[in-house]
Amino acid sequence: MTRSALLHRVADERGWVLVSATILTLIMLSIGLVAAGLIDNTNRRVREQRERETSLNVDEGVLYAQSLVLQTAWPSSAGTNPITGQPQYYPPTCTTADSANVHCPNAASLAAANAGGSNAIFTNIDAQAKVTWTTKVRDNGGSLATAYDPLLADNAQAGCAKPLNFPSDACTYDANGDRELWVQSQAFVRGKPRNVVARLRLEQLAESIPQTAVVAGAVSITNSGNHGGTPIIDATTSQVVVRCSDAADKDCANYEAGQIVPRNPIPDTTTPPLMSAEQLQRFKQRAIMDGKYYPGCPTSPYDLSGKVVWVEGCTSPPNLTSKVPTTACGPTKPPGLDPDCVNSATSPGILIWHCGLADMAGGWTYRGLLYVANNSDGTCAPSLPAKGTNPPTCSSQPATQPEDAITTNGGFGVWGAVAVDGNACLKLGSNGVQVSYDASIFGAVQSYGTVGLVQNTWRELDPKAGV
């Protein structure tokens, strides 16, 4: 090939190299764009999945935050709490903006988006913005008795009283009294909704306390005689214990032969209080939650029935003769007791007189444990110190003395047990506190524990259903 021909071939522009290079470049670019799109789509799906998981976590957190609120303020009625003045029923809904409501979870403690800092439970990137939630508390009765239907949750329920000026027909308290409620919670995290529901139960704790018929600092039965052979205190299968050292001394145990059976009082100066300070606090909390707390002396209608009734700081007790609502004791009532009972044979209670003086007047029988704490936990007001002398004594005079913690007369009786803490006197007046011991009442000594999930009731709802 001549030199001129070679030069001509090199200068020829009819080749396909540029076209091939362009096509290959376009193919590679397309593959890159597709790969980038796939990666971006995967990242977006991962982010959405992470946001949905965070939304579920927050939603469950809200549910359990509501359970903690229920633990301290169980909605037991359509009335108001005598201590706080707050309603005992819950609002139709709680939202992120309702943290000031004592019945609602605290938004600031849940998600960082609402806390403005690191004090919240959920602080990851997804919980730092655009987090809202709503809860509903509903009784498990009526159309919600067997299962929770969010479309029926706001309907009226038979047997559920609607509070005055309540903006909804929904039943937002434990109307059927079974200590179980539905709680629905819905959370939105960055626009991703989750919606769960569960039935929650308020657990009861069986409290262990000494099972003694009567225990006090000292005892005085001011009524002479044995009323035809009927004992004033029938402690059969148990005993009467006094904290004074000489039960033969009338200042320690004042009684006549036959008034206390089956044996004489037993002196024991080391006998501790019936309940610890922690137990007393749990029972006080239950009484408050049940609406059975008297801040002062009982008032009309003088209803002392219930599993736990707490009387705080009563210094001038009212005359309760024929004023206390009662029901028939039933055929199993021991002889000698009034046939009209507070509580029932099968459902005894605890009446805790925390500070001050308990004056029980006749015409009725208390079924359960009558307990005067006498400031054994040290929480009474300074004006209400523990009663009693050192050593413990009881006057034989019927009139109330400074050392008396309980005085009785007029046919009042206890079917169960009586306990007085400290050195105070238990004074039994006209007809006595006809105490008939029954150990079965101690099975009802129960405080409230935690609010827990009822097994197999948790489920996820349609994300936007019923809220």
C-alpha positions as CSV (number, residue, x, y, z in Angstrom):
1,M,0.0,0.0,0.0
2,T,1.4,3.3,-1.1
3,R,2.0,6.1,1.4
4,S,-0.8,8.2,-0.1
5,A,-3.3,5.3,0.2
6,L,-2.4,4.8,3.8
7,L,-2.8,8.4,4.6
8,H,-6.2,8.4,2.9
9,R,-7.4,5.5,4.9
10,V,-6.3,7.1,8.2
11,A,-8.2,10.2,7.3
12,D,-11.4,8.3,6.4
13,E,-14.3,9.3,8.8
14,R,-16.7,6.6,7.8
15,G,-15.8,4.3,10.8
16,W,-18.3,3.1,13.6
17,V,-16.1,3.5,16.7
18,L,-17.7,6.7,17.8
19,V,-21.2,5.4,17.3
20,S,-20.3,2.2,19.3
21,A,-18.8,4.2,22.1
22,T,-21.8,6.4,22.3
23,I,-24.2,3.5,22.4
24,L,-22.1,1.8,25.1
25,T,-22.0,4.9,27.1
26,L,-25.8,5.3,26.9
27,I,-26.3,1.7,28.0
28,M,-24.0,2.1,30.9
29,L,-25.7,5.3,31.9
30,S,-29.2,3.7,31.7
31,I,-28.0,0.8,33.9
32,G,-26.6,3.3,36.4
33,L,-29.8,5.3,36.5
34,V,-31.9,2.1,37.0
35,A,-29.5,1.0,39.8
36,A,-29.6,4.4,41.4
37,G,-33.5,4.4,41.2
38,L,-33.5,0.9,42.8
39,I,-31.2,2.0,45.6
40,D,-33.3,5.2,46.2
41,N,-36.5,3.2,46.2
42,T,-35.0,0.6,48.7
43,N,-33.8,3.4,50.9
44,R,-37.3,5.0,50.8
45,R,-39.0,1.7,51.7
46,V,-36.5,1.2,54.5
47,R,-37.2,4.6,55.8
48,E,-41.0,4.1,55.6
49,Q,-40.7,0.7,57.3
50,R,-38.6,2.3,60.0
51,E,-41.1,5.1,60.5
52,R,-44.0,2.5,60.7
53,E,-42.0,0.5,63.3
54,T,-41.4,3.7,65.3
55,S,-45.0,4.6,65.0
56,L,-46.0,1.2,66.4
57,N,-43.4,1.5,69.2
58,V,-44.8,4.9,70.1
59,D,-48.3,3.7,69.9
60,E,-47.6,0.8,72.3
61,G,-45.7,3.3,74.6
62,V,-48.8,5.5,74.7
63,L,-51.0,2.5,75.5
64,Y,-48.8,1.5,78.5
65,A,-48.5,5.2,79.5
66,Q,-52.2,5.2,79.8
67,S,-52.1,2.1,81.9
68,L,-49.8,3.8,84.3
69,V,-52.3,6.6,84.6
70,L,-55.0,4.1,85.3
71,Q,-52.9,2.5,88.0
72,T,-53.0,5.7,90.0
73,A,-56.5,6.9,89.1
74,W,-58.7,4.0,88.2
75,P,-62.0,5.4,86.9
76,S,-64.6,3.8,89.3
77,S,-67.6,6.0,88.9
78,A,-69.4,8.9,87.2
79,G,-68.7,11.1,90.3
80,T,-65.7,13.1,91.5
81,N,-62.7,12.2,93.7
82,P,-63.3,13.5,97.2
83,I,-59.6,14.3,97.6
84,T,-58.6,15.9,94.3
85,G,-62.0,17.1,93.1
86,Q,-61.1,15.6,89.7
87,P,-63.7,13.5,87.9
88,Q,-63.4,9.7,88.5
89,Y,-64.5,9.1,84.9
90,Y,-62.1,9.8,81.9
91,P,-62.5,12.2,79.0
92,P,-63.9,10.8,75.7
93,T,-60.4,11.0,74.3
94,C,-56.9,12.0,75.3
95,T,-54.6,13.6,72.8
96,T,-51.0,14.9,72.6
97,A,-52.3,18.4,73.6
98,D,-54.1,17.1,76.8
99,S,-51.0,16.6,79.0
100,A,-52.5,18.9,81.6
101,N,-55.4,16.5,82.1
102,V,-54.5,14.1,85.0
103,H,-56.2,11.3,83.2
104,C,-54.1,11.5,80.1
105,P,-50.5,10.4,79.4
106,N,-47.8,13.0,79.6
107,A,-46.8,13.8,76.0
108,A,-43.5,15.2,77.1
109,S,-42.4,11.9,78.5
110,L,-43.2,9.9,75.3
111,A,-41.7,11.3,72.2
112,A,-38.9,13.8,71.7
113,A,-41.0,15.7,69.2
114,N,-43.2,16.7,72.2
115,A,-40.6,16.9,74.9
116,G,-38.2,19.3,73.3
117,G,-35.3,17.4,74.7
118,S,-33.9,14.0,75.6
119,N,-36.2,13.3,78.5
120,A,-38.7,11.4,76.4
121,I,-38.8,7.6,76.0
122,F,-38.6,7.7,72.2
123,T,-35.8,9.9,71.0
124,N,-34.7,8.4,67.6
125,I,-34.7,10.5,64.5
126,D,-38.3,9.6,63.5
127,A,-39.7,10.6,66.9
128,Q,-38.1,14.0,66.8
129,A,-40.8,15.6,64.7
130,K,-44.5,15.2,63.6
131,V,-45.6,12.8,66.4
132,T,-49.2,12.9,67.6
133,W,-51.4,10.3,69.4
134,T,-54.9,9.7,70.8
135,T,-56.2,7.3,73.4
136,K,-59.6,6.1,74.4
137,V,-60.6,4.4,77.7
138,R,-63.8,2.4,77.5
139,D,-65.7,0.0,79.8
140,N,-65.8,-3.6,78.6
141,G,-69.6,-3.8,78.8
142,G,-72.5,-3.6,76.4
143,S,-71.4,-3.9,72.8
144,L,-67.8,-4.1,73.9
145,A,-68.3,-7.0,76.3
146,T,-66.7,-9.7,74.2
147,A,-64.5,-7.8,71.8
148,Y,-63.6,-4.2,71.0
149,D,-65.2,-2.6,68.0
150,P,-63.8,0.9,67.4
151,L,-67.0,1.8,65.5
152,L,-69.1,1.1,68.6
153,A,-66.7,2.6,71.2
154,D,-68.5,5.9,71.4
155,N,-72.0,4.4,71.8
156,A,-74.0,4.6,75.1
157,Q,-73.9,1.5,77.4
158,A,-76.6,0.2,79.6
159,G,-75.8,0.6,83.2
160,C,-73.3,3.3,82.6
161,A,-74.3,6.7,84.1
162,K,-73.5,9.7,81.9
163,P,-71.9,12.4,83.9
164,L,-73.5,15.9,83.9
165,N,-72.5,18.0,80.9
166,F,-70.4,15.1,79.5
167,P,-69.8,15.7,75.8
168,S,-70.1,12.1,74.7
169,D,-72.3,9.0,75.2
170,A,-69.2,6.8,75.6
171,C,-68.7,4.9,78.9
172,T,-65.3,6.1,80.1
173,Y,-65.2,4.4,83.6
174,D,-65.5,0.9,85.0
175,A,-69.3,0.8,85.1
176,N,-69.6,-2.9,85.5
177,G,-67.1,-3.0,88.4
178,D,-65.0,-5.9,87.1
179,R,-61.7,-3.9,87.2
180,E,-61.2,-4.3,83.4
181,L,-61.2,-1.6,80.7
182,W,-60.5,-1.3,77.0
183,V,-57.7,1.1,76.0
184,Q,-57.3,2.1,72.4
185,S,-54.3,4.2,71.3
186,Q,-53.5,5.6,67.8
187,A,-50.1,7.2,67.0
188,F,-48.9,9.1,63.9
189,V,-45.1,9.3,63.4
190,R,-44.2,11.4,60.3
191,G,-47.7,10.7,58.9
192,K,-47.5,6.9,59.4
193,P,-50.5,5.8,61.6
194,R,-50.7,2.7,63.9
195,N,-53.7,1.8,65.9
196,V,-53.8,-0.8,68.8
197,V,-56.2,-1.9,71.5
198,A,-56.0,-4.1,74.6
199,R,-58.0,-4.9,77.6
200,L,-56.3,-3.9,80.8
201,R,-57.0,-5.2,84.3
202,L,-56.4,-3.6,87.7
203,E,-54.7,-6.4,89.7
204,Q,-55.5,-7.0,93.4
205,L,-52.8,-7.8,95.9
206,A,-53.5,-10.1,98.8
207,E,-52.0,-8.5,101.8
208,S,-50.6,-10.6,104.6
209,I,-51.5,-9.4,108.1
210,P,-51.7,-11.1,111.6
211,Q,-55.0,-12.9,112.0
212,T,-56.1,-12.1,115.5
213,A,-59.6,-11.6,116.8
214,V,-58.8,-8.5,118.8
215,V,-55.6,-6.6,119.4
216,A,-55.2,-3.2,121.2
217,G,-53.0,-1.4,123.6
218,A,-55.6,-2.1,126.4
219,V,-59.2,-3.2,126.6
220,S,-62.1,-2.1,128.8
221,I,-65.6,-3.5,128.8
222,T,-67.5,-0.9,130.8
223,N,-70.8,-2.9,130.9
224,S,-70.9,-5.2,133.8
225,G,-72.6,-8.6,133.5
226,N,-72.7,-11.3,130.8
227,H,-76.1,-10.7,129.2
228,G,-77.4,-14.1,129.8
229,G,-74.2,-16.0,129.1
230,T,-73.5,-14.3,125.7
231,P,-69.9,-13.1,125.6
232,I,-69.1,-9.6,124.6
233,I,-66.0,-10.8,122.7
234,D,-66.2,-14.2,121.1
235,A,-62.6,-14.9,119.9
236,T,-63.1,-18.7,119.5
237,T,-60.3,-20.2,117.4
238,S,-58.3,-17.0,118.0
239,Q,-57.4,-14.7,120.9
240,V,-57.4,-11.2,122.4
241,V,-54.0,-9.6,122.6
242,V,-53.1,-6.4,124.6
243,R,-49.9,-4.5,124.5
244,C,-49.9,-3.8,128.3
245,S,-47.9,-6.1,130.5
246,D,-50.4,-7.4,133.1
247,A,-53.7,-8.6,131.8
248,A,-54.8,-9.1,135.4
249,D,-54.6,-5.4,136.0
250,K,-58.0,-3.7,135.5
251,D,-56.2,-0.7,133.9
252,C,-54.8,-3.1,131.3
253,A,-57.8,-5.4,130.6
254,N,-61.0,-4.5,132.3
255,Y,-63.7,-7.2,131.9
256,E,-65.9,-9.5,133.9
257,A,-65.9,-13.3,133.9
258,G,-67.6,-14.7,130.7
259,Q,-67.3,-11.5,128.7
260,I,-64.3,-12.7,126.8
261,V,-64.0,-16.2,125.4
262,P,-62.4,-18.7,125.0
263,R,-59.5,-17.4,127.1
264,N,-58.4,-14.3,129.0
265,P,-56.5,-11.6,127.1
266,I,-52.9,-12.3,126.4
267,P,-50.3,-9.5,127.2
268,D,-47.6,-9.0,124.6
269,T,-45.8,-5.7,124.8
270,T,-43.9,-6.5,121.5
271,T,-47.0,-6.8,119.3
272,P,-46.3,-4.7,116.2
273,P,-48.8,-2.6,114.3
274,L,-51.3,-4.6,112.2
275,M,-50.0,-3.1,109.0
276,S,-46.8,-1.5,107.8
277,A,-46.6,2.1,106.5
278,E,-46.4,0.7,103.0
279,Q,-49.5,-1.4,103.3
280,L,-51.4,1.5,104.8
281,Q,-50.4,3.7,101.8
282,R,-51.6,1.0,99.4
283,F,-55.0,0.7,101.2
284,K,-55.3,4.5,101.3
285,Q,-54.7,4.7,97.5
286,R,-57.3,2.0,96.9
287,A,-59.9,3.8,99.0
288,I,-59.2,7.0,97.1
289,M,-59.5,5.2,93.7
290,D,-62.8,3.5,94.8
291,G,-64.3,6.7,96.0
292,K,-64.4,5.4,99.6
293,Y,-62.2,8.0,101.3
294,Y,-63.5,10.3,103.9
295,P,-61.3,13.4,104.4
296,G,-62.6,13.9,108.0
297,C,-65.5,12.2,109.7
298,P,-68.1,10.2,107.7
299,T,-70.9,12.4,106.3
300,S,-74.4,11.6,105.3
301,P,-75.4,9.1,104.0
302,Y,-72.7,7.6,106.2
303,D,-72.0,4.8,103.7
304,L,-69.3,2.6,105.2
305,S,-69.7,-0.3,102.9
306,G,-67.0,-1.4,100.5
307,K,-63.8,-3.4,100.2
308,V,-61.7,-0.6,101.7
309,V,-63.1,2.5,103.4
310,W,-60.6,5.0,104.8
311,V,-61.5,7.7,107.4
312,E,-58.9,10.4,107.8
313,G,-58.6,12.7,110.8
314,C,-62.0,12.3,112.5
315,T,-61.9,14.1,115.8
316,S,-65.7,14.6,116.4
317,P,-67.3,11.5,115.1
318,P,-71.1,11.7,114.4
319,N,-73.7,9.6,116.1
320,L,-74.2,6.7,113.7
321,T,-77.1,5.1,115.4
322,S,-79.6,3.9,112.8
323,K,-78.0,6.2,110.2
324,V,-75.6,3.8,108.4
325,P,-77.0,2.1,105.2
326,T,-77.2,-1.7,105.8
327,T,-78.3,-5.0,104.2
328,A,-79.5,-8.2,105.9
329,C,-76.6,-10.1,107.4
330,G,-78.2,-13.4,106.4
331,P,-78.7,-16.7,108.1
332,T,-75.0,-17.3,108.8
333,K,-74.8,-14.4,111.1
334,P,-73.4,-15.4,114.5
335,P,-75.9,-15.1,117.5
336,G,-75.8,-11.9,119.5
337,L,-75.0,-9.5,116.6
338,D,-77.5,-7.1,115.0
339,P,-79.0,-8.6,111.9
340,D,-78.4,-5.5,109.8
341,C,-74.9,-5.5,108.2
342,V,-72.5,-3.2,106.5
343,N,-71.1,-5.4,103.7
344,S,-72.3,-9.0,103.4
345,A,-71.5,-12.4,104.6
346,T,-69.7,-13.3,101.4
347,S,-68.2,-9.9,100.7
348,P,-66.5,-8.4,103.9
349,G,-64.5,-5.2,103.9
350,I,-61.9,-3.2,105.8
351,L,-62.8,0.0,107.7
352,I,-59.6,1.9,108.4
353,W,-59.8,4.7,110.9
354,H,-56.5,6.4,110.4
355,C,-56.4,9.3,112.9
356,G,-58.6,10.6,115.6
357,L,-61.5,8.8,117.4
358,A,-63.9,6.1,116.2
359,D,-67.2,6.2,118.0
360,M,-69.5,3.4,116.9
361,A,-73.1,3.5,117.9
362,G,-75.6,0.7,117.6
363,G,-78.2,-0.8,115.4
364,W,-75.8,-2.4,112.9
365,T,-73.0,-4.9,112.5
366,Y,-69.8,-4.3,110.6
367,R,-68.8,-7.3,108.5
368,G,-65.0,-7.3,108.1
369,L,-62.0,-5.8,109.7
370,L,-62.4,-2.7,111.9
371,Y,-58.9,-1.2,112.1
372,V,-57.7,2.0,113.9
373,A,-54.2,2.8,112.7
374,N,-53.7,5.4,115.5
375,N,-50.9,7.2,113.5
376,S,-48.7,4.0,113.5
377,D,-47.3,5.2,110.1
378,G,-46.5,8.7,111.4
379,T,-48.4,10.5,108.7
380,C,-51.3,12.0,110.8
381,A,-51.4,15.8,111.2
382,P,-49.4,17.1,114.2
383,S,-52.7,18.0,115.9
384,L,-53.7,14.3,115.8
385,P,-50.9,12.4,117.6
386,A,-51.2,8.7,118.5
387,K,-53.5,8.1,121.4
388,G,-52.6,6.0,124.4
389,T,-50.6,6.0,127.6
390,N,-47.2,4.5,128.4
391,P,-47.7,1.8,129.6
392,P,-51.1,1.3,127.9
393,T,-54.2,1.8,130.1
394,C,-58.0,1.8,129.7
395,S,-60.4,3.6,132.0
396,S,-63.4,1.7,133.4
397,Q,-65.5,4.9,133.0
398,P,-67.9,4.8,130.1
399,A,-67.2,8.4,129.1
400,T,-64.6,8.9,126.4
401,Q,-61.0,9.4,127.7
402,P,-58.0,10.8,125.9
403,E,-56.4,7.4,125.5
404,D,-59.5,5.9,123.8
405,A,-59.2,5.1,120.1
406,I,-62.6,3.3,119.8
407,T,-65.7,3.7,121.9
408,T,-68.9,1.8,121.3
409,N,-72.4,1.5,122.6
410,G,-75.9,0.7,121.6
411,G,-75.7,-2.7,120.0
412,F,-73.0,-2.1,117.5
413,G,-71.0,-5.2,116.6
414,V,-68.2,-6.6,114.5
415,W,-68.4,-9.8,112.6
416,G,-64.7,-10.4,111.8
417,A,-61.9,-8.8,113.7
418,V,-60.9,-5.6,115.5
419,A,-57.4,-4.1,115.6
420,V,-56.0,-0.9,117.3
421,D,-52.4,0.0,116.8
422,G,-50.1,1.4,119.5
423,N,-51.0,2.0,123.2
424,A,-54.5,3.2,122.6
425,C,-57.6,1.8,124.4
426,L,-60.4,-0.2,122.9
427,K,-63.5,0.7,125.0
428,L,-66.6,-1.4,124.7
429,G,-69.6,0.2,126.1
430,S,-73.3,-0.6,126.5
431,N,-73.9,-4.1,125.1
432,G,-70.2,-4.0,124.0
433,V,-68.6,-4.4,120.6
434,Q,-70.1,-7.9,120.4
435,V,-67.1,-9.1,118.4
436,S,-67.6,-12.5,116.8
437,Y,-64.3,-13.6,115.2
438,D,-64.3,-15.0,111.7
439,A,-60.9,-15.7,110.0
440,S,-62.5,-15.8,106.6
441,I,-62.6,-12.0,106.4
442,F,-58.8,-11.9,106.0
443,G,-59.1,-13.4,102.6
444,A,-60.6,-10.0,101.5
445,V,-57.7,-8.0,102.7
446,Q,-56.6,-6.8,99.3
447,S,-55.0,-3.7,98.0
448,Y,-54.5,-2.6,94.4
449,G,-51.4,-3.5,92.4
450,T,-50.4,-2.7,88.8
451,V,-52.6,-2.4,85.7
452,G,-51.7,-5.2,83.4
453,L,-52.6,-6.6,80.0
454,V,-55.3,-9.2,79.8
455,Q,-53.8,-12.1,77.9
456,N,-54.7,-12.5,74.3
457,T,-56.5,-9.1,74.1
458,W,-53.9,-7.0,72.4
459,R,-54.5,-6.5,68.7
460,E,-53.8,-4.0,65.9
461,L,-56.7,-2.2,64.4
462,D,-57.2,-0.5,61.0
463,P,-54.7,2.4,61.4
464,K,-57.5,5.1,61.1
465,A,-60.4,3.2,62.7
466,G,-62.5,4.8,65.4
467,V,-60.3,7.8,66.3
